[in-house]
Amino acid sequence: MKKLISMLLIVAMAATLMIGCGGDDSQSVDNESAGNSEENSSNEGNNQAASDEEPYEIVVELVGSGVAQPDTALVEEEINKITLPAINCTVKFREITIADHATQLSLLGTDGDKLDIVFVGYTTSMNDLVANGLLVGLGDLLDKNAPEMLEKAGVLMEACKVGDEYYCVPGNYYPAVEDAVAYLVDVVEENNIEIPENPEGTYEYLEKFFENVKASGFDGYPTTYGVGDNANIVGKRMEQFGANLLSVGVYGVLMDMNKDTEIVNVYDTEEYLQECLKHKEWRDKGYIVPDSMTNGDTLFGAVMAKKICGSITRANVSFLPSTKQMTGQKMKGIPFSDTYLTGASIPEYGLGVTVTSEKPEKAVQLLNLIMTNSELANLMNYGIEGKHYEKVSDHIIKYPEGIDASNVGYGIQIVSFGDSADVYKREPFTEEWFETLDEYSAENSDLSQAFGYTFDISPVRTQVSAVSSVIQEYNPSLICGMNEERKQINFTVVCVSEFAHKHNVSTNLDKIKVIYIHAYLIPGITLLRIHRPTGRHLLW
């Protein structure tokens, strides 16, 4: 349980990196565009407020680490000064710890309490919530109550569907990533480590980097795989279907999201086998932290302690400043891919309305207001200016004197609200960071062949659960190279033939694959392709 909670916190930290990437082309919190959006929302809301309708209280989940935020009620009062005249609603936060998040969502409605707005992909998946009947289909509600938000979200909305129905809205308008090696500047400079030229996503390049780190005399490791919660393969840009907190690719992957149309079981591929063999080899050579799964040596913990030189990562626009914010360590990146975007990454940071909401249309109106009104979003994220933060420049804020994350009354929750092109960022973010946002939009990134399609797992919920359990048991140790016998690296032999056979997982995989591919090929499903403009973007 301790390791699970630790991993939940790590994933949440990583999630905040992605959430910080939302926005449109606006670069000023107080610019004319934001003002126009606020005016439009207010005008519409004023007409509603003029009616005899009683104000509706919207309960919004606020996911955090468990640290108390004593000024939450005070912030709610300030928020309601905006929402009451705009949409005739008040906002009430329901604070939920990241460790309890998945459980709390699974129990929606059983305690008699409502929870209007939730983050659908932090610790669960939108698919699971839909299959369990916990989310409201948004359909016509969006057209009637959130036209401004729909316009901002654009093509990203296509990844918020299950079947023909929308079940969430994007909480992040700039969600693309780059494959990269991120390294600690102090470690490289203090140990005179040579960064290999001509970065590329190959084992040869990574091994050269690792060799240089070892040869430098650095008293640490080149990298770590933390708790092994991924199945990424060097040089492959995969679309992973069925990714959740502890397992990925539960019902298949596209090995190359740009070219492939065949959905395969990644754990039954030669590429996955070779990746695991490499990780075992690197562990034996001292290239990766050998016991990261058992000693709680997470990626962010290893960076903070300077125990590693760098990390192989899928970096979003917020990765470097957010890592410094959380660890105190400055990092630089060596990108070896263009920015790209998979459909699965959109609902991962999406906001949905639950079936416990008494007035879903009001919840959608609030979502629209959050994504178009920077004043409201800043209040929800950081609290009250002068009390919980102070401005450094147009977009950048810091804690007031004598205040930090340990004693601030509000603003340390994990989740983030609003359009990041318009809302504040805490130091060490800079104004220049906002200039990079557009490079991570859907319009400027390679999109997966399957972008715009989400599989409805309802017919195979039992099989999905069984397969997920097997992946959770075997994949982490394989990814971390922690298999003492070479033959145990072969996930196909061990998982599918031995262990998985005992739990009928081979049959389950086949059933999922048949149903999934059948659904994938249904006529009428629109697969969107947006090709990135020529030219390579170097984020760092």
C-alpha positions as CSV (number, residue, x, y, z in Angstrom):
1,M,0.0,0.0,0.0
2,K,2.9,2.4,0.8
3,K,4.4,1.8,-2.6
4,L,1.0,2.3,-4.3
5,I,0.4,5.7,-2.5
6,S,3.9,6.7,-3.4
7,M,3.2,5.9,-7.1
8,L,-0.1,7.7,-7.0
9,L,1.7,10.9,-5.9
10,I,4.4,10.4,-8.6
11,V,1.7,10.0,-11.3
12,A,-0.1,13.0,-10.0
13,M,3.1,15.1,-10.2
14,A,3.6,14.0,-13.7
15,A,-0.1,14.8,-14.5
16,T,0.4,18.4,-13.3
17,L,3.2,18.7,-15.8
18,M,0.7,18.0,-18.6
19,I,-2.1,20.0,-17.1
20,G,0.1,23.1,-17.2
21,C,0.0,23.0,-21.0
22,G,-3.4,24.2,-21.8
23,G,-4.3,27.3,-23.8
24,D,-4.9,29.3,-27.0
25,D,-2.6,31.8,-28.7
26,S,-3.3,34.5,-26.1
27,Q,-0.3,35.6,-24.1
28,S,-1.8,37.9,-21.4
29,V,-4.0,37.2,-18.5
30,D,-5.7,40.6,-18.9
31,N,-5.6,40.7,-22.7
32,E,-8.6,41.7,-24.8
33,S,-9.3,38.1,-25.9
34,A,-9.7,37.0,-22.3
35,G,-11.8,40.0,-21.5
36,N,-14.1,39.4,-24.4
37,S,-14.6,35.8,-23.3
38,E,-15.4,36.9,-19.8
39,E,-17.9,39.5,-21.1
40,N,-19.6,37.0,-23.3
41,S,-19.9,34.5,-20.4
42,S,-21.1,37.2,-18.1
43,N,-23.7,38.5,-20.5
44,E,-25.2,35.0,-20.9
45,G,-25.1,34.4,-17.2
46,N,-26.7,37.6,-16.3
47,N,-29.8,36.7,-18.3
48,Q,-29.9,33.4,-16.3
49,A,-29.3,35.1,-13.0
50,A,-32.2,37.5,-13.7
51,S,-34.6,34.6,-13.5
52,D,-36.3,33.4,-10.4
53,E,-34.2,30.3,-10.3
54,E,-32.4,29.5,-7.0
55,P,-28.6,29.4,-7.3
56,Y,-27.3,25.9,-7.8
57,E,-24.3,24.7,-5.8
58,I,-21.8,22.9,-8.0
59,V,-19.5,20.5,-6.1
60,V,-16.0,20.3,-7.8
61,E,-13.4,17.8,-6.7
62,L,-10.1,19.2,-5.6
63,V,-7.4,16.5,-5.8
64,G,-4.4,17.0,-3.4
65,S,-1.8,15.2,-1.5
66,G,-3.7,15.3,1.8
67,V,-2.1,18.5,3.1
68,A,-4.8,20.8,4.6
69,Q,-5.8,24.0,2.9
70,P,-7.5,26.0,5.6
71,D,-8.4,28.9,3.3
72,T,-10.5,26.9,0.9
73,A,-13.8,28.4,2.2
74,L,-12.4,31.9,1.8
75,V,-11.4,31.1,-1.8
76,E,-14.9,29.7,-2.5
77,E,-16.4,33.0,-1.4
78,E,-14.3,34.9,-3.9
79,I,-15.1,32.4,-6.6
80,N,-18.8,32.8,-6.0
81,K,-18.5,36.5,-6.6
82,I,-17.8,35.6,-10.2
83,T,-20.0,32.6,-10.7
84,L,-23.2,33.9,-9.1
85,P,-23.7,36.8,-11.5
86,A,-22.3,34.9,-14.5
87,I,-24.2,31.6,-14.3
88,N,-26.3,31.8,-11.1
89,C,-24.2,29.1,-9.4
90,T,-21.9,28.7,-6.4
91,V,-18.9,26.5,-6.2
92,K,-18.1,24.1,-3.3
93,F,-14.8,22.2,-3.4
94,R,-14.7,18.6,-2.2
95,E,-11.1,17.8,-1.3
96,I,-10.0,14.3,-2.2
97,T,-6.5,12.9,-1.7
98,I,-4.7,11.4,-4.7
99,A,-4.4,8.1,-2.8
100,D,-8.2,7.9,-2.4
101,H,-9.2,9.3,-5.7
102,A,-9.9,6.1,-7.7
103,T,-11.8,4.7,-4.8
104,Q,-13.9,7.8,-4.3
105,L,-14.9,7.9,-8.0
106,S,-15.8,4.2,-7.9
107,L,-18.2,4.9,-5.0
108,L,-19.9,7.9,-6.6
109,G,-23.5,8.1,-5.5
110,T,-23.3,5.4,-2.8
111,D,-22.8,7.9,0.0
112,G,-25.7,10.1,-1.0
113,D,-23.4,13.0,-1.7
114,K,-23.2,14.6,-5.1
115,L,-20.0,15.5,-6.9
116,D,-20.7,17.4,-10.1
117,I,-17.3,17.9,-11.8
118,V,-14.4,15.4,-11.7
119,F,-11.1,14.8,-13.4
120,V,-11.8,11.6,-15.4
121,G,-8.2,10.4,-16.0
122,Y,-6.0,11.1,-13.1
123,T,-6.1,7.7,-11.4
124,T,-8.8,6.0,-13.5
125,S,-9.8,6.2,-17.1
126,M,-12.7,7.8,-18.8
127,N,-13.5,4.3,-20.4
128,D,-13.8,2.7,-16.9
129,L,-16.1,5.5,-15.6
130,V,-18.3,5.3,-18.7
131,A,-18.5,1.5,-18.5
132,N,-19.6,1.8,-14.9
133,G,-22.3,4.4,-15.7
134,L,-20.7,7.2,-13.7
135,L,-20.4,10.0,-16.3
136,V,-23.1,12.0,-18.0
137,G,-23.1,12.1,-21.8
138,L,-22.5,15.7,-22.6
139,G,-23.9,15.8,-26.1
140,D,-26.3,18.7,-26.6
141,L,-25.3,20.2,-23.3
142,L,-22.0,21.4,-24.8
143,D,-23.6,23.1,-27.8
144,K,-26.1,24.9,-25.6
145,N,-24.0,25.8,-22.6
146,A,-20.3,25.9,-23.7
147,P,-19.9,27.2,-27.2
148,E,-16.8,29.3,-26.3
149,M,-15.1,26.3,-24.7
150,L,-15.9,24.1,-27.7
151,E,-14.4,26.6,-30.1
152,K,-11.2,26.7,-28.0
153,A,-10.9,22.9,-27.6
154,G,-11.3,22.4,-31.4
155,V,-10.1,19.0,-32.6
156,L,-9.2,17.8,-29.1
157,M,-12.9,17.2,-28.5
158,E,-12.8,14.3,-30.9
159,A,-10.7,12.4,-28.3
160,C,-13.3,12.9,-25.6
161,K,-15.8,10.5,-27.0
162,V,-16.8,6.9,-26.3
163,G,-18.7,5.8,-29.3
164,D,-20.7,8.8,-30.5
165,E,-21.1,10.5,-27.2
166,Y,-18.8,13.1,-25.4
167,Y,-18.0,12.3,-21.8
168,C,-15.4,14.9,-20.9
169,V,-13.9,18.1,-22.1
170,P,-10.1,18.7,-22.4
171,G,-8.5,20.3,-19.4
172,N,-5.2,20.8,-21.4
173,Y,-5.1,22.5,-24.7
174,Y,-1.4,21.9,-25.3
175,P,-1.0,18.2,-24.6
176,A,1.6,17.1,-27.1
177,V,5.0,15.6,-26.1
178,E,8.5,15.0,-27.4
179,D,10.7,12.0,-26.7
180,A,13.8,13.2,-25.0
181,V,16.7,12.7,-22.5
182,A,16.4,15.2,-19.7
183,Y,19.6,15.7,-17.7
184,L,20.5,17.5,-14.5
185,V,22.6,20.5,-15.4
186,D,24.7,20.5,-12.1
187,V,25.5,16.8,-12.4
188,V,26.7,17.2,-16.0
189,E,28.8,20.3,-15.3
190,E,30.3,19.1,-12.0
191,N,31.4,15.8,-13.5
192,N,32.3,17.1,-17.0
193,I,30.0,14.6,-18.7
194,E,30.0,14.8,-22.4
195,I,26.6,14.9,-24.1
196,P,26.7,12.8,-27.3
197,E,26.0,14.7,-30.5
198,N,23.2,14.0,-33.0
199,P,20.5,13.0,-30.6
200,E,18.3,10.2,-31.8
201,G,15.9,7.7,-30.3
202,T,18.1,4.6,-30.5
203,Y,19.7,2.2,-28.0
204,E,23.1,3.2,-29.4
205,Y,22.7,6.9,-28.6
206,L,21.4,6.2,-25.1
207,E,24.2,3.7,-24.3
208,K,26.8,6.2,-25.4
209,F,25.2,8.7,-23.0
210,F,25.1,6.2,-20.2
211,E,28.8,5.2,-20.9
212,N,29.9,8.8,-20.6
213,V,28.1,9.2,-17.3
214,K,29.7,6.1,-15.9
215,A,33.2,7.1,-17.2
216,S,32.9,10.5,-15.6
217,G,33.2,9.1,-12.1
218,F,29.7,10.4,-11.1
219,D,28.7,8.8,-7.8
220,G,25.2,7.8,-9.0
221,Y,23.4,6.2,-11.9
222,P,22.8,7.4,-15.4
223,T,19.0,6.9,-15.1
224,T,16.1,5.2,-13.3
225,Y,12.8,3.6,-14.4
226,G,11.2,4.4,-11.1
227,V,8.3,2.0,-10.3
228,G,8.1,0.7,-13.9
229,D,4.7,2.1,-14.7
230,N,5.1,2.2,-18.5
231,A,5.7,0.0,-21.5
232,N,7.5,2.6,-23.7
233,I,9.8,1.3,-26.3
234,V,12.8,3.4,-27.5
235,G,12.2,4.8,-30.9
236,K,8.5,3.9,-31.0
237,R,5.7,6.4,-30.8
238,M,2.9,4.1,-29.7
239,E,-0.8,4.8,-29.3
240,Q,-1.6,2.8,-26.2
241,F,-5.2,1.8,-25.7
242,G,-6.4,1.1,-22.2
243,A,-3.7,3.0,-20.3
244,N,-4.4,3.7,-16.7
245,L,-2.5,4.3,-13.5
246,L,-0.8,0.9,-13.1
247,S,-1.0,-0.7,-16.6
248,V,-0.8,0.4,-20.2
249,G,-1.9,-1.1,-23.5
250,V,-4.5,-3.3,-21.8
251,Y,-6.5,-3.7,-25.0
252,G,-3.8,-3.2,-27.6
253,V,-1.5,-0.6,-29.2
254,L,-0.6,0.9,-32.5
255,M,3.2,0.3,-32.5
256,D,3.7,3.3,-34.8
257,M,0.8,5.8,-34.3
258,N,1.6,7.5,-37.6
259,K,1.7,4.5,-39.9
260,D,0.2,1.4,-38.3
261,T,-3.5,0.5,-38.5
262,E,-3.2,-3.0,-36.9
263,I,-3.9,-3.1,-33.2
264,V,-1.5,-5.6,-31.5
265,N,-0.7,-6.9,-28.0
266,V,2.6,-5.0,-27.2
267,Y,3.6,-7.6,-24.6
268,D,3.6,-10.3,-27.3
269,T,6.0,-8.4,-29.6
270,E,9.7,-8.8,-30.3
271,E,10.1,-5.1,-29.7
272,Y,8.9,-5.3,-26.1
273,L,11.1,-8.4,-25.5
274,Q,14.1,-6.5,-26.8
275,E,13.3,-3.5,-24.7
276,C,13.1,-5.6,-21.5
277,L,16.4,-7.4,-22.4
278,K,18.0,-4.0,-22.8
279,H,16.8,-2.9,-19.4
280,K,18.2,-6.0,-17.8
281,E,21.5,-5.4,-19.6
282,W,21.6,-1.8,-18.4
283,R,20.8,-2.8,-14.8
284,D,23.6,-5.3,-14.9
285,K,26.0,-2.7,-16.2
286,G,25.0,-0.2,-13.5
287,Y,23.2,2.2,-15.9
288,I,19.9,2.2,-14.0
289,V,19.0,2.3,-10.3
290,P,18.9,-1.5,-9.5
291,D,16.2,-1.5,-6.7
292,S,14.0,1.5,-7.6
293,M,10.8,-0.6,-7.2
294,T,11.6,-1.8,-3.7
295,N,13.3,1.2,-2.1
296,G,10.8,3.8,-3.1
297,D,13.4,5.5,-5.3
298,T,11.1,7.4,-7.5
299,L,12.1,9.5,-10.5
300,F,11.5,12.8,-8.8
301,G,13.1,11.6,-5.6
302,A,16.2,10.5,-7.5
303,V,16.4,13.8,-9.3
304,M,16.0,15.7,-6.0
305,A,18.8,13.7,-4.4
306,K,21.0,13.9,-7.5
307,K,21.1,10.1,-7.5
308,I,20.8,10.0,-11.3
309,C,22.1,12.1,-14.2
310,G,19.0,12.1,-16.3
311,S,15.8,10.4,-17.4
312,I,14.4,9.0,-20.7
313,T,11.1,10.8,-20.9
314,R,8.2,11.9,-23.0
315,A,8.4,15.5,-22.2
316,N,5.6,18.0,-22.4
317,V,5.9,21.8,-22.5
318,S,5.9,22.0,-18.7
319,F,8.3,19.2,-17.9
320,L,11.5,21.1,-17.2
321,P,10.2,24.1,-15.1
322,S,7.8,21.8,-13.2
323,T,10.5,19.4,-12.4
324,K,12.7,22.2,-11.0
325,Q,9.6,23.5,-9.1
326,M,9.1,20.1,-7.5
327,T,12.8,19.0,-7.0
328,G,14.8,22.2,-6.9
329,Q,17.0,20.8,-9.7
330,K,17.6,22.5,-13.0
331,M,17.3,20.2,-16.0
332,K,17.9,20.5,-19.7
333,G,16.6,18.3,-22.5
334,I,17.8,16.6,-25.6
335,P,14.8,16.0,-27.8
336,F,15.0,13.3,-30.4
337,S,11.5,13.5,-31.9
338,D,9.0,16.0,-33.2
339,T,6.0,16.8,-31.0
340,Y,3.2,14.2,-31.2
341,L,-0.2,13.6,-29.7
342,T,-2.1,10.4,-29.0
343,G,-5.8,10.3,-28.5
344,A,-5.5,8.6,-25.1
345,S,-3.7,11.6,-23.6
346,I,-6.7,13.9,-23.9
347,P,-9.2,12.3,-21.6
348,E,-6.3,11.6,-19.2
349,Y,-6.5,15.2,-18.2
350,G,-10.2,15.7,-19.0
351,L,-13.0,17.1,-16.9
352,G,-16.4,15.3,-16.8
353,V,-19.8,15.6,-15.1
354,T,-21.0,12.7,-13.0
355,V,-24.4,11.1,-12.8
356,T,-24.8,12.5,-9.3
357,S,-25.1,16.1,-10.6
358,E,-28.6,17.3,-10.2
359,K,-28.2,20.0,-12.9
360,P,-25.6,18.8,-15.5
361,E,-26.3,21.8,-17.6
362,K,-25.1,24.1,-14.8
363,A,-21.9,22.0,-14.4
364,V,-21.2,22.4,-18.1
365,Q,-21.7,26.2,-17.8
366,L,-19.2,26.3,-15.0
367,L,-16.7,24.3,-17.2
368,N,-17.2,26.8,-19.9
369,L,-16.6,29.7,-17.5
370,I,-13.4,28.1,-16.1
371,M,-11.9,27.7,-19.5
372,T,-12.8,31.2,-20.7
373,N,-12.4,33.3,-17.6
374,S,-8.8,33.7,-16.4
375,E,-9.8,35.5,-13.2
376,L,-11.9,32.5,-12.1
377,A,-9.3,29.9,-13.1
378,N,-6.5,31.8,-11.2
379,L,-8.7,31.9,-8.1
380,M,-9.3,28.1,-8.3
381,N,-5.6,27.4,-8.9
382,Y,-3.8,29.8,-6.6
383,G,-6.3,31.5,-4.3
384,I,-6.3,35.2,-3.5
385,E,-3.6,37.6,-4.7
386,G,-1.7,39.2,-1.9
387,K,-2.6,36.5,0.6
388,H,-1.7,33.3,-1.3
389,Y,0.5,34.6,-4.0
390,E,1.9,37.8,-5.5
391,K,2.6,38.7,-9.1
392,V,6.2,38.9,-10.5
393,S,5.2,39.8,-14.1
394,D,2.1,39.5,-16.4
395,H,1.9,35.7,-16.1
396,I,4.4,34.7,-13.4
397,I,3.6,34.6,-9.6
398,K,5.4,33.6,-6.4
399,Y,4.6,33.0,-2.8
400,P,4.3,36.1,-0.6
401,E,7.2,36.8,1.8
402,G,7.2,34.3,4.6
403,I,4.9,31.9,2.8
404,D,5.8,28.7,1.0
405,A,4.1,25.4,0.1
406,S,4.3,24.2,3.7
407,N,2.2,27.0,5.2
408,V,0.2,28.6,2.4
409,G,-3.5,28.6,3.1
410,Y,-4.6,27.6,-0.5
411,G,-3.0,26.7,-3.8
412,I,-1.1,23.4,-3.3
413,Q,-3.6,21.0,-4.8
414,I,-2.4,18.7,-7.6
415,V,-5.0,19.5,-10.2
416,S,-5.1,22.7,-12.3
417,F,-7.9,24.6,-13.9
418,G,-8.3,26.8,-16.9
419,D,-6.5,27.7,-20.1
420,S,-2.8,27.9,-19.4
421,A,-2.2,30.5,-22.1
422,D,-4.2,32.8,-19.9
423,V,-3.6,31.7,-16.3
424,Y,-0.6,32.3,-14.0
425,K,2.4,30.0,-13.5
426,R,4.6,30.0,-10.4
427,E,8.3,30.5,-10.6
428,P,10.6,29.0,-11.9
429,F,8.3,29.3,-15.0
430,T,9.1,32.4,-17.1
431,E,7.3,34.6,-19.5
432,E,9.3,32.9,-22.3
433,W,7.6,29.6,-21.5
434,F,4.3,30.9,-22.8
435,E,5.9,31.5,-26.2
436,T,6.5,27.8,-26.6
437,L,2.9,26.7,-26.0
438,D,1.7,26.7,-29.6
439,E,4.4,24.1,-30.5
440,Y,2.4,21.6,-28.4
441,S,-1.0,22.2,-29.9
442,A,-2.8,19.6,-32.0
443,E,-2.4,21.8,-35.0
444,N,1.4,21.8,-34.7
445,S,1.9,18.1,-33.8
446,D,1.7,14.7,-35.4
447,L,-1.6,13.0,-34.5
448,S,-2.2,9.3,-34.1
449,Q,-4.0,7.4,-36.8
450,A,-6.6,6.6,-34.1
451,F,-7.0,10.1,-32.8
452,G,-10.7,10.7,-32.2
453,Y,-11.6,7.1,-31.3
454,T,-12.1,5.7,-27.8
455,F,-13.0,2.1,-27.2
456,D,-16.1,1.3,-25.1
457,I,-15.0,-1.5,-22.7
458,S,-18.5,-2.3,-21.5
459,P,-18.7,-5.7,-23.2
460,V,-15.4,-6.8,-21.9
461,R,-15.0,-5.3,-18.5
462,T,-14.2,-8.6,-16.8
463,Q,-11.5,-9.4,-19.4
464,V,-10.0,-6.0,-19.2
465,S,-9.7,-6.3,-15.4
466,A,-8.0,-9.7,-15.7
467,V,-5.5,-8.6,-18.3
468,S,-4.8,-5.4,-16.3
469,S,-4.0,-7.5,-13.2
470,V,-1.4,-9.6,-15.2
471,I,0.2,-6.5,-16.6
472,Q,0.5,-4.9,-13.2
473,E,2.1,-8.0,-11.7
474,Y,4.8,-8.5,-14.4
475,N,5.4,-5.3,-16.4
476,P,7.0,-3.2,-13.7
477,S,9.8,-5.6,-12.8
478,L,10.5,-6.3,-16.5
479,I,10.7,-2.5,-17.2
480,C,13.0,-2.0,-14.2
481,G,15.3,-4.9,-15.4
482,M,14.7,-6.7,-12.1
483,N,14.6,-10.3,-13.3
484,E,17.4,-12.5,-12.1
485,E,17.0,-15.2,-14.7
486,R,17.4,-14.1,-18.3
487,K,14.5,-16.4,-19.5
488,Q,12.1,-14.4,-17.2
489,I,12.6,-11.4,-19.4
490,N,10.3,-13.0,-22.0
491,F,7.0,-11.6,-21.0
492,T,5.2,-13.7,-23.6
493,V,6.5,-16.9,-22.1
494,V,6.0,-16.0,-18.5
495,C,2.9,-13.9,-18.5
496,V,0.8,-15.2,-21.3
497,S,1.8,-18.9,-21.3
498,E,2.4,-19.5,-17.6
499,F,0.7,-17.1,-15.2
500,A,-1.8,-15.6,-17.6
501,H,-2.9,-19.1,-18.7
502,K,-3.9,-19.9,-15.2
503,H,-6.3,-16.9,-15.2
504,N,-7.6,-17.5,-18.7
505,V,-5.9,-14.2,-19.7
506,S,-4.9,-15.5,-23.2
507,T,-8.6,-16.1,-24.0
508,N,-9.4,-12.7,-22.5
509,L,-6.8,-11.0,-24.7
510,D,-8.3,-12.6,-27.7
511,K,-11.8,-11.6,-26.9
512,I,-10.8,-8.0,-26.2
513,K,-8.9,-7.9,-29.5
514,V,-11.7,-9.3,-31.5
515,I,-14.3,-6.9,-30.1
516,Y,-11.9,-3.9,-30.2
517,I,-10.9,-4.4,-33.8
518,H,-14.5,-4.9,-34.8
519,A,-15.4,-1.6,-33.2
520,Y,-12.4,0.1,-34.6
521,L,-13.4,-0.8,-38.2
522,I,-17.1,0.2,-37.9
523,P,-17.9,2.5,-40.8
524,G,-18.4,6.1,-39.9
525,I,-15.6,6.4,-37.3
526,T,-13.6,9.5,-38.3
527,L,-9.8,9.1,-37.9
528,L,-8.3,12.6,-37.9
529,R,-4.8,13.3,-39.3
530,I,-3.1,16.6,-38.9
531,H,0.5,16.6,-40.2
532,R,3.0,18.7,-38.4
533,P,4.6,21.5,-40.5
534,T,8.1,20.7,-41.7
535,G,10.9,21.9,-39.5
536,R,12.1,20.5,-36.2
537,H,11.3,22.2,-32.9
538,L,13.9,22.2,-30.2
539,L,12.1,22.9,-27.0
540,W,15.3,23.3,-25.0
